[in-house]
Amino acid sequence: MLLLAMDTATPAVTVALHDGEAVVASSSQVDARRHGELLLPAVDRVLAEAGLKLDAVTGVVVGVGPGPYTGLRVGLVTAAAFSSALGVPVHGLCTLDGLAYASGIDEPFAVATDARRKEVYWARYADSRTRVTDAAVDRPADVAEALAGLPVVGAGARLYPEAFPDARDPEHQSAAALAALAAEKLAAGGGGAGAGAEGFLDPLPMYLRRPDAQVPKNYKVVTPK
């Protein structure tokens, strides 16, 4: 097994290789505006660090979000392209699940990432492997009562300490954690795409809201009739 994992649903452009036993190489850069520029060089970097070629990859793992429209698509399109070119499966995982898994917390907690517009993407967990709510997008103040007393992992907790006073690491997504979670699911026979909470998700974007860019209303037509 050699899994190539990537996630661009958050400001972290993160890539990792996992051989089924451990992470063999990883790269993460935090830059909310350069996902397209940074992702493929990161893939080249982790392959070079591991001393492997792309054709050694047996599966692709990708974070499906939730995340902002443009950045999220970069990782999903790249994962789909590698999957098609190599003839290997692509496994989708919720980005929040990667942060939860990396936390190692074994008690109830939540994950919150920056959704911009003064909102967070969030979900509740029973432990680092078990999500108990669907991912959602809300204003921090609107979910503060529901998450009161719980540790909250992720950048969203650090951005809004008044709503989430017990902020925990990690702050940013890690493809290394996403790859390790995927390897664990595969080893346990976690099922294929669309298999639900215990398996993998279809590698499709989880937006949760409409994109920021909209077609202007009542714009002036300048083309000849």
KAVEN-V819590 format. One record per residue. BURIAL is # if it has 9 or more other ideal C-beta (glycine too) atoms within 8 Angstrom, else .. Layout:
((BURIAL) (BURIAL))
This chain:
((#) (#) (#) (#) (#) (#) (#) (#) (#) (#) (#) (#) (#) (#) (#) (#) (#) (#) (#) (#) (.) (.) (#) (#) (#) (#) (#) (#) (#) (.) (#) (.) (.) (#) (#) (.) (.) (#) (#) (.) (.) (#) (#) (.) (#) (#) (#) (.) (#) (#) (.) (#) (.) (#) (.) (.) (#) (.) (#) (#) (#) (#) (#) (#) (#) (#) (#) (#) (#) (.) (#) (#) (#) (#) (#) (#) (.) (#) (#) (#) (.) (#) (#) (.) (.) (#) (.) (#) (.) (#) (#) (#) (#) (#) (#) (#) (#) (#) (#) (#) (#) (#) (#) (.) (#) (.) (.) (.) (#) (#) (#) (#) (#) (#) (#) (.) (.) (.) (#) (#) (#) (#) (#) (#) (#) (.) (#) (#) (.) (.) (#) (.) (.) (.) (#) (#) (#) (#) (.) (#) (.) (.) (#) (#) (.) (.) (#) (.) (.) (#) (#) (#) (#) (#) (#) (#) (#) (#) (#) (#) (#) (.) (#) (#) (.) (#) (#) (#) (.) (#) (.) (#) (#) (#) (#) (#) (#) (#) (#) (#) (#) (#) (#) (#) (#) (#) (.) (.) (.) (#) (#) (.) (#) (.) (#) (.) (.) (.) (#) (#) (#) (.) (#) (.) (#) (#) (#) (#) (.) (.) (.) (.) (.) (.) (.) (.) (.) (.) (.) (.) (.) (.) (.) (.) (.))
